[in-house]
Amino acid sequence: MEDPATATTDPRREIAALPPVPFGEAFRFWLKLGFISFGGPAGQIAIMHRELVERRRWISEERFLHALNYCMLLPGPEAQQLATYVGWLLHRIPGGLVAGGLFVLPSVFVLLGLSYLYAAHGETAAVAGALYGFRPVVVAIVCEAVLRIGRRAIRRRWHLAISAAAFVGIYLFGVPFPLIVALAALVGWFGPREMRSGGAEPGQAAEVAHDGQRPAIDDAAPPAPHTLPSAPRSLAITLVGAGLWLSGFALLVGIVGRDSLYVHEYAFFTQAAFVTFGGAYAVLAYVAQAAVGTFGWLTHAQTVDGLALAETTPGPLIMVVQFVGFMAAWNHPVAGLTPLASGVFGAVLTTYVTFLPCFLFIFLGAPYIEVLRSHRALGSALGGVTAAVVGVVLNLALVFGAAVLFPPVPGGFDALAASLAAVAFVALWRFRVEVLWVVAAGGLLGLVRGVV
């Protein structure tokens, strides 16, 4: 017979978990997320936190941050990989493919359209005006997201110290982002005991909503079978991923030849996918150096415009590489193709090899990261990384804000852009207006300004 005292104190017995999330409901959410994920990684992670943790309660705060910490360590777009991770937790590999794929798919088509407008009609007043209205809104989105994520990630004095040191290091001294990540992880791993005192102790009550229920995925629940490491499954995933890449490369070489622009794009952007620590700003510097200097595919001005377009579209900012792939093929069309057809093909190739590794990183690494959730030192190391990223994202917000509010034109300060950014920030932070409507309003105001 059960001990009544045990029955009332065991949180797993006392508190019922929310039912599993239906796949159809998750599909609809991931599709919506693909269209509203503006604001770069900070804004996108804030949107996911708000929806997944606070509103829908599909995953607990600790599980969300644990997944985020791992994604921060990976090359590539951390927000897209975080969506893939949560989708995998909810519905295995099909869920991860849907979550990660839909996170990117809308931006693929939106940016393809914008890339064509830019290449063919970039000087028109309407296009330039819409871009002007988008930029201040993006500044507001990133600033609001820095505050939101910082409030969640900085839970100890040492987290604040790491975040401040990361900001100073990258802003004043230009310390490379991978080095900041490594140092933050080391400080978290070997740091003071205070850093390792966070998190729930075994047996501590699980995170509970006001309705008395635990999230669908939380710390108290036993691990699902698909989240446990499996050597055969890892080998199968590796072989499938390698086969997808090699078959694409062989098909491309067989059709257009080894010296084609497309083959060079396929190989170069594959390499970039494995070294893109630090987000879109870091990868843009790396890509621009080769695309402009080594290959001569496009100009520096075009790469900067590509980043602005990526900032104003949903999806990960690393989509700027799709713009580079498009413009490279548009400027140097392969014989027999129009510039548009050549550009679209170059953009599709670039996107494919950029995101293929992202899925492999999650499906291969996440089961091992899940097993190590209770490892104190590892948790502290990942927490240190998250704190450092807050400082790095703050730096990016300041850099981008300076570019928008202090453009290199006579007069310096852009008062209208500053006003738009302030209004957008208040709408997001104070009134919790949906990001999509704020972005749309900014673009509409900019369009009116450009054509009137």
Buried (B, 14 or more C-beta within 10 A) or exposed (E): EEEEEEEEEBBBEBBEBBEEBEBEEBBEBBBBBBBBBBBBBBBBBBBBBBBBBEEBBBBBBBBBBBBBBBBBBBBBBBBBBBBBBBBBBBBBBEBBBBBBBBBBBBBBEBBBEBBBBBBEEBEEEBBBBBBBBBBBBBBBBBBBBBBBBBEBBBBBEBBBBBBBBBBEBBBEEEBEBBEBBBBBBEBBBEBEEEBBEBBBEEEEBBBBEEEEBBBBBBBBBEEEEBBEBEEEBBEEBEEEBEEBBEEBBEEBBEEBEEEBBBBBBBBBBBEBBEEBBBBBBBBBEBBBEBBBEEBEBBBEEBBEBBBBBBBBBBBBBBBBBBBBBBBBBBBBBBEEBEBBBBBBBBBBBBBBBBBBBBBBBBBBBBBEBBEEBEEEBBBBBBBBBBBBBBBBBBBBBBEBBEBBBBBEEEEEEBEBBBEBBBBBBEBBBEEEBEBBEBBBBBBEBBBEBBEE
